[in-house]
């Protein structure tokens, strides 16, 4: 992300019972883990829904259906000491491949080649602040 620019991104809240699918990340400077739903950048000329479908396909090679818009969150944050500002379109959707709901952990790949780890985590862990969910105001949309 370029400093001084607002980035438009999209994320998807996949749920299974009382859990949510999240990517695990780590902030080196804060020395803490954080968790974020799968998603990525919206390209010029692309709707947020189109971007979501593309990002899920690219990152974990999965198709989705029943895509439902939940809202938008303005996310101002610091990551590894750098300021960030995002407009985050949040969606709910369902995997067509139901076996993805059975895997406790699986891996995907960012467009830069970086491996991403995805896990099903209890929503209650985020409600009690046991784990950190980003963007910060995401729980209010669930």
The first five atom37 places (N, CA, C, CB, O) and aatype in JSON, in Angstrom:
{
  "aatype": [20, 20, 20, 20, 20, 20, 20, 20, 20, 20, 20, 20, 20, 20, 20, 20, 20, 20, 20, 20, 20, 20, 20, 20, 20, 20, 20, 20, 20, 20, 20, 20, 20, 20, 20, 20, 20, 20, 20, 20, 20, 20, 20, 20, 20, 20, 20, 20, 20, 20, 20, 20, 20, 20, 20, 20, 20, 20, 20, 20, 20, 20, 20, 20, 20, 20, 20, 20, 20, 20, 20, 20, 20, 20, 20, 20, 20, 20, 20, 20, 20, 20, 20, 20, 20, 20, 20, 20, 20, 20, 20, 20, 20, 20, 20, 20, 20, 20, 20, 20, 20, 20, 20, 20, 20, 20, 20, 20, 20, 20, 20, 20, 20, 20, 20, 20, 20, 20, 20, 20, 20, 20, 20, 20, 20, 20, 20, 20, 20, 20, 20, 20, 20, 20, 20, 20, 20, 20, 20, 20, 20, 20],
  "atom_mask": [
    [1, 1, 1, 1, 1],
    [1, 1, 1, 1, 1],
    [1, 1, 1, 1, 1],
    [1, 1, 1, 1, 1],
    [1, 1, 1, 1, 1],
    [1, 1, 1, 1, 1],
    [1, 1, 1, 1, 1],
    [1, 1, 1, 1, 1],
    [1, 1, 1, 1, 1],
    [1, 1, 1, 1, 1],
    [1, 1, 1, 1, 1],
    [1, 1, 1, 1, 1],
    [1, 1, 1, 1, 1],
    [1, 1, 1, 1, 1],
    [1, 1, 1, 1, 1],
    [1, 1, 1, 1, 1],
    [1, 1, 1, 1, 1],
    [1, 1, 1, 1, 1],
    [1, 1, 1, 1, 1],
    [1, 1, 1, 1, 1],
    [1, 1, 1, 1, 1],
    [1, 1, 1, 1, 1],
    [1, 1, 1, 1, 1],
    [1, 1, 1, 1, 1],
    [1, 1, 1, 1, 1],
    [1, 1, 1, 1, 1],
    [1, 1, 1, 1, 1],
    [1, 1, 1, 1, 1],
    [1, 1, 1, 1, 1],
    [1, 1, 1, 1, 1],
    [1, 1, 1, 1, 1],
    [1, 1, 1, 1, 1],
    [1, 1, 1, 1, 1],
    [1, 1, 1, 1, 1],
    [1, 1, 1, 1, 1],
    [1, 1, 1, 1, 1],
    [1, 1, 1, 1, 1],
    [1, 1, 1, 1, 1],
    [1, 1, 1, 1, 1],
    [1, 1, 1, 1, 1],
    [1, 1, 1, 1, 1],
    [1, 1, 1, 1, 1],
    [1, 1, 1, 1, 1],
    [1, 1, 1, 1, 1],
    [1, 1, 1, 1, 1],
    [1, 1, 1, 1, 1],
    [1, 1, 1, 1, 1],
    [1, 1, 1, 1, 1],
    [1, 1, 1, 1, 1],
    [1, 1, 1, 1, 1],
    [1, 1, 1, 1, 1],
    [1, 1, 1, 1, 1],
    [1, 1, 1, 1, 1],
    [1, 1, 1, 1, 1],
    [1, 1, 1, 1, 1],
    [1, 1, 1, 1, 1],
    [1, 1, 1, 1, 1],
    [1, 1, 1, 1, 1],
    [1, 1, 1, 1, 1],
    [1, 1, 1, 1, 1],
    [1, 1, 1, 1, 1],
    [1, 1, 1, 1, 1],
    [1, 1, 1, 1, 1],
    [1, 1, 1, 1, 1],
    [1, 1, 1, 1, 1],
    [1, 1, 1, 1, 1],
    [1, 1, 1, 1, 1],
    [1, 1, 1, 1, 1],
    [1, 1, 1, 1, 1],
    [1, 1, 1, 1, 1],
    [1, 1, 1, 1, 1],
    [1, 1, 1, 1, 1],
    [1, 1, 1, 1, 1],
    [1, 1, 1, 1, 1],
    [1, 1, 1, 1, 1],
    [1, 1, 1, 1, 1],
    [1, 1, 1, 1, 1],
    [1, 1, 1, 1, 1],
    [1, 1, 1, 1, 1],
    [1, 1, 1, 1, 1],
    [1, 1, 1, 1, 1],
    [1, 1, 1, 1, 1],
    [1, 1, 1, 1, 1],
    [1, 1, 1, 1, 1],
    [1, 1, 1, 1, 1],
    [1, 1, 1, 1, 1],
    [1, 1, 1, 1, 1],
    [1, 1, 1, 1, 1],
    [1, 1, 1, 1, 1],
    [1, 1, 1, 1, 1],
    [1, 1, 1, 1, 1],
    [1, 1, 1, 1, 1],
    [1, 1, 1, 1, 1],
    [1, 1, 1, 1, 1],
    [1, 1, 1, 1, 1],
    [1, 1, 1, 1, 1],
    [1, 1, 1, 1, 1],
    [1, 1, 1, 1, 1],
    [1, 1, 1, 1, 1],
    [1, 1, 1, 1, 1],
    [1, 1, 1, 1, 1],
    [1, 1, 1, 1, 1],
    [1, 1, 1, 1, 1],
    [1, 1, 1, 1, 1],
    [1, 1, 1, 1, 1],
    [1, 1, 1, 1, 1],
    [1, 1, 1, 1, 1],
    [1, 1, 1, 1, 1],
    [1, 1, 1, 1, 1],
    [1, 1, 1, 1, 1],
    [1, 1, 1, 1, 1],
    [1, 1, 1, 1, 1],
    [1, 1, 1, 1, 1],
    [1, 1, 1, 1, 1],
    [1, 1, 1, 1, 1],
    [1, 1, 1, 1, 1],
    [1, 1, 1, 1, 1],
    [1, 1, 1, 1, 1],
    [1, 1, 1, 1, 1],
    [1, 1, 1, 1, 1],
    [1, 1, 1, 1, 1],
    [1, 1, 1, 1, 1],
    [1, 1, 1, 1, 1],
    [1, 1, 1, 1, 1],
    [1, 1, 1, 1, 1],
    [1, 1, 1, 1, 1],
    [1, 1, 1, 1, 1],
    [1, 1, 1, 1, 1],
    [1, 1, 1, 1, 1],
    [1, 1, 1, 1, 1],
    [1, 1, 1, 1, 1],
    [1, 1, 1, 1, 1],
    [1, 1, 1, 1, 1],
    [1, 1, 1, 1, 1],
    [1, 1, 1, 1, 1],
    [1, 1, 1, 1, 1],
    [1, 1, 1, 1, 1],
    [1, 1, 1, 1, 1],
    [1, 1, 1, 1, 1],
    [1, 1, 1, 1, 1],
    [1, 1, 1, 1, 1],
    [1, 1, 1, 1, 1]
  ],
  "atom_positions": [
    [[0.84, -1.17, 0.0], [0.0, 0.0, 0.0], [0.88, 1.24, 0.0], [-0.95, 0.0, 1.21], [1.85, 1.31, 0.76]],
    [[0.55, 2.2, -0.84], [1.31, 3.45, -0.9], [0.84, 4.36, 0.23], [1.14, 4.14, -2.28], [-0.36, 4.51, 0.48]],
    [[1.81, 4.98, 0.91], [1.48, 5.87, 2.01], [0.68, 7.05, 1.48], [2.75, 6.35, 2.73], [0.99, 7.61, 0.43]],
    [[-0.35, 7.43, 2.22], [-1.17, 8.56, 1.84], [-2.3, 8.23, 0.89], [-0.32, 9.6, 1.23], [-2.99, 9.12, 0.41]],
    [[-2.49, 6.94, 0.59], [-3.58, 6.53, -0.3], [-4.55, 5.62, 0.43], [-3.02, 5.83, -1.54], [-4.17, 4.83, 1.29]],
    [[-5.82, 5.75, 0.08], [-6.85, 4.88, 0.62], [-7.01, 3.7, -0.33], [-8.21, 5.65, 0.81], [-7.1, 3.88, -1.54]],
    [[-7.03, 2.51, 0.22], [-7.14, 1.29, -0.59], [-8.54, 0.71, -0.46], [-6.07, 0.25, -0.15], [-9.07, 0.59, 0.65]],
    [[-9.14, 0.34, -1.58], [-10.45, -0.32, -1.59], [-10.22, -1.83, -1.6], [-11.31, 0.13, -2.82], [-9.59, -2.36, -2.51]],
    [[-10.75, -2.52, -0.58], [-10.61, -3.97, -0.52], [-11.97, -4.61, -0.24], [-9.59, -4.37, 0.56], [-12.94, -3.94, 0.1]],
    [[-11.99, -5.92, -0.39], [-13.19, -6.7, -0.12], [-12.78, -7.91, 0.71], [-13.91, -7.13, -1.44], [-11.72, -8.49, 0.49]],
    [[-13.63, -8.29, 1.68], [-13.4, -9.5, 2.46], [-14.69, -10.29, 2.53], [-12.88, -9.16, 3.89], [-15.78, -9.76, 2.32]],
    [[-14.56, -11.58, 2.83], [-15.74, -12.44, 2.93], [-15.76, -13.17, 4.27], [-15.78, -13.44, 1.78], [-14.75, -13.74, 4.69]],
    [[-16.9, -13.13, 4.91], [-17.11, -13.79, 6.18], [-17.76, -15.15, 5.9], [-17.99, -12.91, 7.15], [-18.98, -15.24, 5.73]],
    [[-16.93, -16.19, 5.85], [-17.46, -17.55, 5.72], [-17.66, -18.07, 7.14], [-16.49, -18.49, 4.88], [-16.75, -18.01, 7.96]],
    [[-18.85, -18.59, 7.42], [-19.13, -19.1, 8.77], [-19.5, -20.58, 8.72], [-20.25, -18.3, 9.43], [-20.02, -21.08, 7.73]],
    [[-19.2, -21.25, 9.83], [-19.55, -22.66, 10.02], [-19.92, -22.81, 11.49], [-18.36, -23.65, 9.6], [-19.07, -22.66, 12.36]],
    [[-21.18, -23.09, 11.75], [-21.68, -23.14, 13.13], [-21.32, -21.83, 13.83], [-21.08, -24.37, 13.91], [-21.75, -20.77, 13.37]],
    [[-20.55, -21.86, 14.89], [-20.18, -20.63, 15.6], [-18.73, -20.24, 15.33], [-20.38, -20.81, 17.1], [-18.08, -19.63, 16.17]],
    [[-18.23, -20.61, 14.13], [-16.85, -20.27, 13.77], [-16.83, -19.42, 12.5], [-16.01, -21.56, 13.56], [-17.81, -19.34, 11.76]],
    [[-15.69, -18.78, 12.28], [-15.48, -17.93, 11.11], [-14.14, -18.31, 10.49], [-15.53, -16.4, 11.5], [-13.18, -18.6, 11.2]],
    [[-14.07, -18.3, 9.16], [-12.83, -18.6, 8.45], [-11.97, -17.35, 8.38], [-13.12, -19.16, 7.03], [-12.41, -16.31, 7.87]],
    [[-10.76, -17.45, 8.89], [-9.85, -16.3, 8.92], [-8.45, -16.69, 8.48], [-9.81, -15.69, 10.32], [-8.04, -17.85, 8.61]],
    [[-7.72, -15.71, 7.96], [-6.3, -15.84, 7.65], [-5.54, -15.38, 8.89], [-5.89, -15.02, 6.37], [-5.9, -14.39, 9.53]],
    [[-4.48, -16.1, 9.21], [-3.65, -15.72, 10.35], [-2.5, -14.84, 9.86], [-3.11, -16.97, 11.08], [-1.8, -15.2, 8.92]],
    [[-2.33, -13.71, 10.51], [-1.23, -12.81, 10.18], [-0.45, -12.45, 11.42], [-1.75, -11.55, 9.49], [-0.89, -12.71, 12.54]],
    [[0.71, -11.84, 11.23], [1.55, -11.48, 12.36], [2.17, -10.11, 12.11], [2.66, -12.53, 12.61], [2.76, -9.87, 11.06]],
    [[2.03, -9.21, 13.08], [2.64, -7.89, 13.02], [3.96, -7.96, 13.78], [1.69, -6.79, 13.62], [3.97, -8.12, 15.0]],
    [[5.07, -7.86, 13.05], [6.41, -8.0, 13.64], [6.69, -6.95, 14.71], [7.47, -7.9, 12.55], [7.26, -7.26, 15.76]],
    [[6.3, -5.7, 14.46], [6.6, -4.63, 15.42], [5.77, -4.76, 16.69], [6.36, -3.27, 14.79], [6.28, -4.58, 17.8]],
    [[4.49, -5.08, 16.53], [3.62, -5.24, 17.71], [3.83, -6.6, 18.37], [2.15, -5.08, 17.31], [3.43, -6.81, 19.52]],
    [[4.46, -7.51, 17.65], [4.68, -8.88, 18.1], [3.37, -9.53, 18.54], [5.7, -8.91, 19.26], [3.24, -10.05, 19.65]],
    [[2.4, -9.47, 17.62], [1.1, -10.08, 17.92], [0.47, -10.64, 16.65], [0.17, -9.05, 18.57], [0.65, -10.13, 15.55]],
    [[-0.29, -11.71, 16.87], [-1.06, -12.3, 15.79], [-2.37, -11.54, 15.63], [-1.34, -13.81, 16.06], [-2.89, -10.95, 16.58]],
    [[-2.88, -11.55, 14.42], [-4.2, -11.0, 14.14], [-4.86, -11.93, 13.12], [-4.12, -9.51, 13.61], [-4.19, -12.73, 12.47]],
    [[-6.17, -11.81, 12.99], [-6.94, -12.68, 12.1], [-7.86, -11.82, 11.25], [-7.75, -13.74, 12.91], [-8.49, -10.89, 11.75]],
    [[-7.92, -12.16, 9.96], [-8.72, -11.39, 9.02], [-9.39, -12.33, 8.04], [-7.84, -10.35, 8.27], [-8.76, -13.29, 7.59]],
    [[-10.65, -12.09, 7.69], [-11.29, -12.91, 6.66], [-10.56, -12.8, 5.32], [-12.76, -12.51, 6.5], [-9.86, -11.82, 5.07]],
    [[-10.74, -13.79, 4.5], [-10.11, -13.84, 3.19], [-10.63, -12.7, 2.3], [-10.35, -15.2, 2.51], [-11.79, -12.3, 2.39]],
    [[-9.76, -12.2, 1.44], [-10.16, -11.15, 0.52], [-8.94, -10.47, -0.08], [-11.03, -10.12, 1.23], [-7.83, -11.0, -0.03]],
    [[-9.17, -9.3, -0.65], [-8.07, -8.57, -1.26], [-8.53, -7.3, -1.95], [-7.36, -9.45, -2.25], [-9.65, -6.83, -1.73]],
    [[-7.67, -6.76, -2.77], [-7.91, -5.48, -3.42], [-8.95, -5.53, -4.52], [-6.64, -4.96, -3.96], [-9.1, -6.53, -5.22]],
    [[-9.65, -4.42, -4.66], [-10.62, -4.24, -5.75], [-9.89, -3.52, -6.87], [-11.91, -3.45, -5.27], [-9.32, -2.44, -6.66]],
    [[-9.91, -4.1, -8.06], [-9.22, -3.5, -9.2], [-10.11, -2.46, -9.88], [-8.8, -4.58, -10.2], [-11.34, -2.53, -9.79]],
    [[-9.48, -1.52, -10.57], [-10.22, -0.48, -11.28], [-11.19, -1.12, -12.27], [-9.24, 0.48, -12.02], [-10.82, -2.02, -13.02]],
    [[-12.44, -0.66, -12.27], [-13.46, -1.17, -13.18], [-14.14, -2.44, -12.71], [-12.85, -1.41, -14.5], [-14.99, -2.98, -13.42]],
    [[-13.79, -2.91, -11.54], [-14.32, -4.16, -10.99], [-15.25, -3.82, -9.83], [-13.17, -5.12, -10.53], [-14.93, -2.97, -9.01]],
    [[-16.4, -4.49, -9.75], [-17.26, -4.29, -8.58], [-16.66, -5.04, -7.4], [-18.71, -4.77, -8.87], [-15.83, -5.93, -7.58]],
    [[-17.08, -4.68, -6.2], [-16.56, -5.38, -5.01], [-16.96, -6.85, -5.03], [-17.07, -4.7, -3.73], [-16.19, -7.71, -4.59]],
    [[-18.15, -7.16, -5.52], [-18.59, -8.56, -5.6], [-17.72, -9.33, -6.59], [-20.08, -8.63, -6.03], [-17.31, -10.46, -6.3]],
    [[-17.43, -8.74, -7.75], [-16.56, -9.39, -8.73], [-15.17, -9.61, -8.14], [-16.46, -8.54, -10.01], [-14.56, -10.66, -8.35]],
    [[-14.67, -8.62, -7.4], [-13.35, -8.73, -6.77], [-13.33, -9.87, -5.76], [-12.95, -7.41, -6.09], [-12.35, -10.61, -5.67]],
    [[-14.4, -10.0, -4.99], [-14.48, -11.07, -3.99], [-14.41, -12.44, -4.66], [-15.77, -10.94, -3.17], [-13.63, -13.3, -4.24]],
    [[-15.21, -12.64, -5.68], [-15.23, -13.92, -6.39], [-13.84, -14.22, -6.96], [-16.28, -13.9, -7.53], [-13.36, -15.35, -6.86]],
    [[-13.2, -13.22, -7.55], [-11.86, -13.39, -8.11], [-10.83, -13.7, -7.03], [-11.44, -12.14, -8.89], [-10.03, -14.62, -7.18]],
    [[-10.84, -12.94, -5.94], [-9.86, -13.14, -4.87], [-9.96, -14.53, -4.24], [-10.05, -12.08, -3.79], [-8.94, -15.16, -4.0]],
    [[-11.17, -15.0, -3.98], [-11.34, -16.33, -3.39], [-10.84, -17.39, -4.37], [-12.82, -16.59, -3.03], [-10.19, -18.35, -3.96]],
    [[-11.13, -17.22, -5.65], [-10.66, -18.16, -6.68], [-9.14, -18.15, -6.75], [-11.26, -17.8, -8.05], [-8.51, -19.21, -6.8]],
    [[-8.54, -16.96, -6.76], [-7.08, -16.85, -6.88], [-6.36, -17.37, -5.64], [-6.69, -15.41, -7.13], [-5.35, -18.07, -5.76]],
    [[-6.85, -17.03, -4.45], [-6.13, -17.36, -3.23], [-6.3, -18.79, -2.76], [-6.57, -16.44, -2.14], [-5.35, -19.4, -2.26]],
    [[-7.51, -19.35, -2.9], [-7.71, -20.72, -2.41], [-8.34, -21.64, -3.45], [-8.58, -20.71, -1.17], [-8.73, -22.77, -3.14]],
    [[-8.43, -21.17, -4.69], [-8.94, -21.97, -5.79], [-10.33, -22.55, -5.48], [-7.97, -23.1, -6.11], [-10.58, -23.73, -5.68]],
    [[-11.21, -21.68, -4.97], [-12.56, -22.12, -4.59], [-13.61, -21.23, -5.25], [-12.72, -22.1, -3.06], [-13.39, -20.03, -5.47]],
    [[-14.73, -21.84, -5.56], [-15.87, -21.1, -6.11], [-16.88, -20.87, -4.99], [-16.52, -21.88, -7.31], [-17.01, -21.68, -4.07]],
    [[-17.59, -19.74, -5.08], [-18.55, -19.39, -4.04], [-19.91, -19.06, -4.65], [-18.05, -18.2, -3.22], [-20.02, -18.79, -5.85]],
    [[-20.94, -19.1, -3.81], [-22.29, -18.76, -4.23], [-23.01, -18.07, -3.06], [-23.08, -20.03, -4.71], [-22.47, -17.95, -1.96]],
    [[-24.24, -17.64, -3.31], [-25.06, -16.96, -2.3], [-24.3, -15.79, -1.67], [-25.49, -17.96, -1.2], [-24.28, -15.62, -0.45]],
    [[-23.69, -14.98, -2.52], [-22.89, -13.84, -2.07], [-23.83, -12.72, -1.62], [-21.93, -13.34, -3.21], [-24.69, -12.28, -2.38]],
    [[-23.65, -12.27, -0.38], [-24.54, -11.26, 0.21], [-23.71, -10.13, 0.82], [-25.46, -11.89, 1.28], [-22.82, -10.37, 1.63]],
    [[-24.01, -8.9, 0.41], [-23.32, -7.72, 0.94], [-23.77, -7.45, 2.37], [-23.58, -6.48, 0.04], [-24.97, -7.42, 2.65]],
    [[-22.81, -7.25, 3.29], [-23.12, -6.98, 4.69], [-22.9, -5.52, 5.08], [-22.28, -7.86, 5.58], [-23.57, -5.01, 5.98]],
    [[-21.98, -4.84, 4.41], [-21.71, -3.45, 4.75], [-20.29, -3.06, 4.4], [-21.96, -3.2, 6.23], [-19.52, -3.85, 3.86]],
    [[-19.95, -1.81, 4.72], [-18.61, -1.28, 4.47], [-18.04, -0.74, 5.78], [-18.64, -0.17, 3.38], [-18.74, -0.1, 6.56]],
    [[-16.76, -1.01, 6.0], [-16.05, -0.53, 7.18], [-14.88, 0.33, 6.73], [-15.55, -1.73, 8.06], [-14.14, -0.03, 5.82]],
    [[-14.74, 1.48, 7.36], [-13.55, 2.3, 7.13], [-12.51, 1.86, 8.15], [-13.86, 3.85, 7.25], [-12.75, 1.92, 9.36]],
    [[-11.37, 1.41, 7.68], [-10.34, 0.82, 8.53], [-9.06, 1.66, 8.48], [-10.04, -0.64, 8.1], [-8.37, 1.7, 7.46]],
    [[-8.76, 2.34, 9.59], [-7.52, 3.11, 9.71], [-6.67, 2.39, 10.74], [-7.79, 4.62, 10.12], [-7.11, 2.17, 11.87]],
    [[-5.44, 2.03, 10.37], [-4.65, 1.12, 11.2], [-3.16, 1.36, 11.0], [-5.0, -0.33, 10.89], [-2.75, 2.13, 10.14]],
    [[-2.37, 0.67, 11.82], [-0.92, 0.64, 11.67], [-0.5, -0.82, 11.6], [-0.19, 1.39, 12.85], [-0.89, -1.62, 12.45]],
    [[0.29, -1.17, 10.59], [0.78, -2.54, 10.42], [2.28, -2.49, 10.18], [0.04, -3.27, 9.23], [2.75, -1.82, 9.25]],
    [[3.03, -3.2, 11.0], [4.5, -3.18, 10.92], [5.05, -1.75, 10.89], [4.97, -3.94, 9.68], [6.0, -1.44, 10.17]],
    [[4.42, -0.88, 11.69], [4.87, 0.49, 11.82], [4.43, 1.44, 10.73], [6.32, 0.5, 11.87], [4.75, 2.63, 10.78]],
    [[3.71, 0.94, 9.73], [3.27, 1.77, 8.61], [1.78, 2.07, 8.73], [3.58, 1.08, 7.26], [0.99, 1.17, 9.02]],
    [[1.37, 3.33, 8.5], [-0.05, 3.65, 8.55], [-0.78, 3.09, 7.34], [-0.26, 5.17, 8.63], [-0.23, 3.02, 6.24]],
    [[-2.03, 2.68, 7.56], [-2.86, 2.17, 6.48], [-4.27, 2.73, 6.59], [-2.89, 0.65, 6.5], [-4.73, 3.07, 7.67]],
    [[-4.95, 2.8, 5.46], [-6.32, 3.3, 5.41], [-7.04, 2.53, 4.31], [-6.37, 4.87, 5.16], [-6.64, 2.57, 3.14]],
    [[-8.09, 1.83, 4.69], [-8.84, 0.99, 3.74], [-10.33, 1.27, 3.85], [-8.56, -0.5, 3.99], [-10.85, 1.59, 4.92]],
    [[-11.01, 1.14, 2.73], [-12.46, 1.06, 2.69], [-12.75, -0.41, 2.4], [-13.12, 2.05, 1.6], [-12.41, -0.91, 1.32]],
    [[-13.36, -1.1, 3.35], [-13.51, -2.55, 3.29], [-14.97, -2.92, 3.03], [-13.02, -3.19, 4.6], [-15.83, -2.69, 3.87]],
    [[-15.24, -3.49, 1.85], [-16.57, -4.04, 1.55], [-16.62, -5.44, 2.14], [-16.86, -4.05, 0.0], [-15.75, -6.27, 1.86]],
    [[-17.64, -5.71, 2.94], [-17.75, -6.98, 3.65], [-18.92, -7.78, 3.08], [-17.92, -6.76, 5.17], [-20.03, -7.26, 2.94]],
    [[-18.66, -9.04, 2.76], [-19.67, -9.94, 2.22], [-19.74, -11.22, 3.03], [-19.39, -10.26, 0.75], [-18.82, -11.57, 3.77]],
    [[-20.86, -11.91, 2.87], [-21.06, -13.27, 3.36], [-21.23, -14.11, 2.1], [-22.31, -13.4, 4.37], [-21.78, -13.63, 1.11]],
    [[-20.78, -15.35, 2.13], [-20.95, -16.25, 0.98], [-20.82, -17.69, 1.45], [-19.89, -15.94, -0.13], [-20.53, -17.96, 2.62]],
    [[-21.06, -18.6, 0.52], [-21.01, -20.03, 0.81], [-20.07, -20.69, -0.21], [-22.44, -20.68, 0.76], [-20.12, -20.38, -1.4]],
    [[-19.23, -21.59, 0.27], [-18.38, -22.37, -0.63], [-19.23, -23.39, -1.38], [-17.23, -23.08, 0.15], [-20.08, -24.04, -0.78]],
    [[-19.0, -23.54, -2.68], [-19.67, -24.59, -3.45], [-19.11, -25.95, -3.04], [-19.49, -24.36, -4.97], [-19.86, -26.92, -2.92]],
    [[-17.8, -26.02, -2.83], [-17.14, -27.25, -2.38], [-17.29, -27.37, -0.86], [-15.63, -27.26, -2.79], [-16.57, -26.71, -0.11]],
    [[-18.23, -28.19, -0.42], [-18.53, -28.32, 1.01], [-17.4, -28.94, 1.81], [-19.78, -29.14, 1.19], [-17.4, -28.84, 3.04]],
    [[-16.43, -29.59, 1.16], [-15.32, -30.2, 1.91], [-14.44, -29.13, 2.57], [-14.46, -31.07, 0.98], [-13.71, -29.44, 3.52]],
    [[-14.5, -27.89, 2.09], [-13.72, -26.82, 2.71], [-14.19, -26.54, 4.14], [-13.82, -25.54, 1.87], [-13.41, -26.04, 4.96]],
    [[-15.44, -26.86, 4.43], [-15.96, -26.66, 5.79], [-15.46, -27.73, 6.75], [-17.49, -26.65, 5.77], [-15.53, -27.55, 7.96]],
    [[-14.95, -28.83, 6.22], [-14.49, -29.95, 7.05], [-13.02, -29.82, 7.43], [-14.71, -31.26, 6.33], [-12.57, -30.48, 8.37]],
    [[-12.26, -29.0, 6.72], [-10.83, -28.85, 6.98], [-10.61, -27.84, 8.1], [-10.07, -28.41, 5.69], [-11.03, -26.69, 7.97]],
    [[-9.96, -28.24, 9.21], [-9.74, -27.28, 10.3], [-8.73, -26.19, 9.92], [-9.25, -28.01, 11.54], [-8.82, -25.06, 10.39]],
    [[-7.77, -26.56, 9.07], [-6.74, -25.62, 8.6], [-6.46, -25.94, 7.14], [-5.43, -25.72, 9.47], [-6.37, -27.11, 6.76]],
    [[-6.32, -24.91, 6.31], [-5.84, -25.13, 4.95], [-5.07, -23.91, 4.5], [-7.02, -25.43, 3.98], [-5.07, -22.87, 5.17]],
    [[-4.41, -24.04, 3.37], [-3.49, -23.0, 2.92], [-3.87, -22.49, 1.54], [-2.06, -23.52, 2.91], [-4.43, -23.21, 0.72]],
    [[-3.55, -21.23, 1.31], [-3.76, -20.6, 0.02], [-2.53, -19.81, -0.34], [-5.01, -19.7, 0.04], [-1.49, -19.92, 0.3]],
    [[-2.66, -19.01, -1.4], [-1.5, -18.25, -1.86], [-1.91, -16.85, -2.29], [-0.8, -18.98, -3.01], [-2.85, -16.68, -3.07]],
    [[-1.2, -15.85, -1.77], [-1.4, -14.46, -2.19], [-0.83, -14.28, -3.6], [-0.71, -13.47, -1.18], [-0.06, -15.12, -4.07]],
    [[-1.22, -13.19, -4.26], [-0.72, -12.96, -5.62], [0.78, -12.68, -5.65], [-1.46, -11.81, -6.25], [1.4, -12.76, -6.71]],
    [[1.38, -12.35, -4.49], [2.83, -12.14, -4.43], [3.59, -13.43, -4.14], [3.17, -11.1, -3.37], [4.81, -13.41, -3.96]],
    [[2.87, -14.56, -4.09], [3.49, -15.86, -3.85], [3.54, -16.27, -2.39], [4.86, -15.86, -4.39], [3.9, -17.4, -2.08]],
    [[3.18, -15.36, -1.49], [3.2, -15.65, -0.06], [2.09, -16.64, 0.3], [3.04, -14.34, 0.75], [0.95, -16.5, -0.14]],
    [[2.44, -17.63, 1.12], [1.47, -18.62, 1.57], [0.61, -18.03, 2.68], [2.17, -19.91, 2.07], [1.12, -17.36, 3.58]],
    [[-0.7, -18.28, 2.61], [-1.59, -17.83, 3.67], [-2.19, -19.05, 4.36], [-2.71, -16.92, 3.1], [-2.53, -20.04, 3.73]],
    [[-2.32, -18.95, 5.67], [-2.89, -20.01, 6.49], [-4.31, -19.61, 6.87], [-2.02, -20.27, 7.77], [-4.53, -18.53, 7.42]],
    [[-5.27, -20.49, 6.58], [-6.67, -20.23, 6.9], [-7.14, -21.22, 7.95], [-7.56, -20.3, 5.64], [-6.84, -22.41, 7.88]],
    [[-7.89, -20.7, 8.93], [-8.37, -21.53, 10.04], [-9.81, -21.15, 10.37], [-7.46, -21.37, 11.28], [-10.24, -20.02, 10.15]],
    [[-10.53, -22.11, 10.91], [-11.85, -21.85, 11.46], [-11.66, -21.51, 12.93], [-12.83, -23.07, 11.26], [-11.17, -22.35, 13.7]],
    [[-12.03, -20.31, 13.34], [-11.87, -19.87, 14.73], [-13.24, -19.53, 15.32], [-10.91, -18.64, 14.81], [-14.09, -18.96, 14.63]],
    [[-13.44, -19.86, 16.6], [-14.72, -19.52, 17.25], [-14.93, -18.0, 17.28], [-14.76, -20.09, 18.68], [-14.03, -17.24, 17.64]],
    [[-16.12, -17.58, 16.91], [-16.45, -16.15, 16.95], [-16.31, -15.63, 18.38], [-17.88, -15.91, 16.42], [-15.94, -14.48, 18.59]],
    [[-16.61, -16.48, 19.36], [-16.52, -16.06, 20.77], [-15.1, -15.65, 21.15], [-16.99, -17.19, 21.69], [-14.92, -14.81, 22.03]],
    [[-14.08, -16.22, 20.51], [-12.69, -15.82, 20.79], [-12.43, -14.36, 20.42], [-11.71, -16.73, 20.04], [-11.58, -13.7, 21.02]],
    [[-13.16, -13.87, 19.42], [-13.01, -12.48, 19.01], [-13.89, -11.56, 19.86], [-13.35, -12.32, 17.52], [-13.52, -10.43, 20.15]],
    [[-15.07, -12.06, 20.25], [-15.97, -11.27, 21.09], [-15.37, -11.0, 22.46], [-17.31, -11.99, 21.25], [-15.61, -9.94, 23.05]],
    [[-14.58, -11.94, 22.97], [-13.96, -11.79, 24.29], [-12.55, -11.21, 24.2], [-13.91, -13.14, 25.0], [-11.86, -11.11, 25.21]],
    [[-12.11, -10.84, 23.01], [-10.79, -10.27, 22.76], [-9.66, -11.25, 23.04], [-10.59, -9.03, 23.59], [-8.5, -10.84, 23.19]],
    [[-9.98, -12.55, 23.12], [-8.93, -13.56, 23.26], [-8.03, -13.54, 22.02], [-9.54, -14.98, 23.47], [-6.81, -13.68, 22.12]],
    [[-8.66, -13.35, 20.85], [-7.95, -13.2, 19.58], [-8.35, -11.88, 18.96], [-8.26, -14.4, 18.61], [-9.45, -11.37, 19.21]],
    [[-7.47, -11.31, 18.14], [-7.73, -10.01, 17.51], [-8.22, -10.2, 16.08], [-6.45, -9.15, 17.53], [-7.52, -10.75, 15.24]],
    [[-9.44, -9.73, 15.82], [-10.05, -9.78, 14.49], [-9.93, -8.41, 13.85], [-11.53, -10.24, 14.57], [-10.25, -7.39, 14.47]],
    [[-9.47, -8.38, 12.61], [-9.4, -7.12, 11.86], [-10.18, -7.26, 10.56], [-7.92, -6.72, 11.57], [-10.25, -8.35, 10.0]],
    [[-10.77, -6.17, 10.08], [-10.81, -4.84, 10.66], [-11.54, -4.82, 12.02], [-11.48, -3.88, 9.7], [-12.39, -5.67, 12.3]],
    [[-11.19, -3.84, 12.84], [-11.64, -3.78, 14.23], [-13.16, -3.84, 14.41], [-11.13, -2.54, 14.86], [-13.63, -4.47, 15.36]],
    [[-13.93, -3.21, 13.55], [-15.39, -3.14, 13.73], [-16.15, -4.24, 13.0], [-15.89, -1.82, 13.26], [-17.36, -4.13, 12.81]],
    [[-15.46, -5.28, 12.58], [-16.1, -6.33, 11.79], [-17.2, -7.07, 12.56], [-15.06, -7.32, 11.32], [-18.22, -7.42, 11.97]],
    [[-17.0, -7.33, 13.83], [-17.98, -8.1, 14.6], [-19.38, -7.51, 14.55], [-17.54, -8.21, 16.04], [-20.37, -8.25, 14.59]],
    [[-19.49, -6.2, 14.47], [-20.82, -5.58, 14.47], [-21.62, -5.92, 13.21], [-20.68, -4.07, 14.6], [-22.84, -5.76, 13.19]],
    [[-20.95, -6.39, 12.16], [-21.65, -6.76, 10.92], [-22.08, -8.23, 10.9], [-20.77, -6.47, 9.72], [-22.84, -8.64, 10.03]],
    [[-21.58, -9.02, 11.84], [-21.88, -10.46, 11.84], [-23.23, -10.76, 12.46], [-20.79, -11.23, 12.57], [-23.63, -11.92, 12.54]]
  ]
}
